[in-house]
Amino acid sequence: MSSIRDRADEPVLITEAALSLDDQFRARRRKYMIMMSTRAASLVLAAVFYQTWWLLAIFIAGAAVLPWMAVLIANDRPPKKAEKVNRYGGHPDPARAITSAPGDRRVIEG
């Protein structure tokens, strides 16, 4: 019963609104922790397989590149959604337009 009550306490998202900044930060922090844990595991595996040179090279390369990747991914926010831009396409009623046709232009000289 408590799971139904917990779910009812959360608001229902009915719009296409982006996640809150706190939720985005939490997700980025979780990605960073997963990548840095993978780096620690790579260092341990490199120590275990120190006699097999190609495995050692793979694990050390992964341990060297993962901090850089983790920082880039953790600092990257999700992309903004593309919004339709409402551009002015001319007057909807050509009879009320300033000029109705390209050849119908009178010049008043002063």
FENQUI-V568025 format. One record per pair of residues at least 12 apart in sequence whose C-alpha atoms are under 10 Angstrom apart, sorted by the first residue. I is the first residue (numbers start at 1). GAP is how many residues later the second one is. D is the distance in whole Angstrom. If there is no record, write none. Layout:
I & GAP & D
I & GAP & D
//
This chain:
16 & 65 & 9
17 & 64 & 9
18 & 60 & 9
18 & 61 & 10
18 & 62 & 8
18 & 63 & 9
19 & 59 & 9
21 & 56 & 9
24 & 50 & 10
24 & 52 & 10
24 & 53 & 7
24 & 54 & 8
25 & 49 & 8
25 & 50 & 9
25 & 51 & 10
25 & 52 & 8
26 & 48 & 10
27 & 47 & 9
27 & 50 & 10
28 & 42 & 9
28 & 43 & 10
28 & 45 & 7
28 & 46 & 5
28 & 47 & 7
28 & 48 & 8
28 & 49 & 8
28 & 50 & 10
29 & 41 & 10
29 & 42 & 10
29 & 44 & 10
29 & 45 & 6
29 & 46 & 9
30 & 44 & 9
31 & 39 & 7
31 & 40 & 10
31 & 42 & 8
31 & 43 & 7
32 & 34 & 10
32 & 35 & 9
32 & 37 & 9
32 & 38 & 5
32 & 39 & 7
32 & 40 & 9
32 & 41 & 7
32 & 42 & 6
32 & 43 & 9
33 & 37 & 8
33 & 41 & 9
34 & 36 & 9
35 & 28 & 10
35 & 31 & 7
35 & 32 & 8
35 & 34 & 8
35 & 35 & 6
35 & 36 & 9
35 & 38 & 10
35 & 39 & 10
36 & 27 & 9
36 & 30 & 7
36 & 31 & 7
36 & 33 & 10
36 & 34 & 7
36 & 35 & 10
37 & 29 & 10
38 & 24 & 9
38 & 25 & 8
38 & 28 & 8
38 & 29 & 10
39 & 20 & 9
39 & 21 & 9
39 & 22 & 10
39 & 23 & 7
39 & 24 & 5
39 & 25 & 8
39 & 26 & 9
39 & 27 & 6
39 & 28 & 7
39 & 31 & 10
40 & 23 & 7
40 & 26 & 10
41 & 18 & 9
41 & 21 & 10
41 & 22 & 9
42 & 14 & 9
42 & 16 & 9
42 & 17 & 5
42 & 18 & 7
42 & 19 & 9
42 & 20 & 7
42 & 21 & 6
42 & 22 & 9
42 & 24 & 10
43 & 13 & 9
43 & 16 & 7
43 & 17 & 7
43 & 18 & 10
43 & 19 & 9
43 & 20 & 6
43 & 21 & 9
44 & 15 & 9
44 & 16 & 10
44 & 19 & 10
45 & 13 & 10
45 & 14 & 7
45 & 15 & 9
46 & 12 & 8
46 & 13 & 5
46 & 14 & 6
46 & 15 & 10
46 & 16 & 10
46 & 17 & 9
47 & 12 & 9
47 & 13 & 9
//
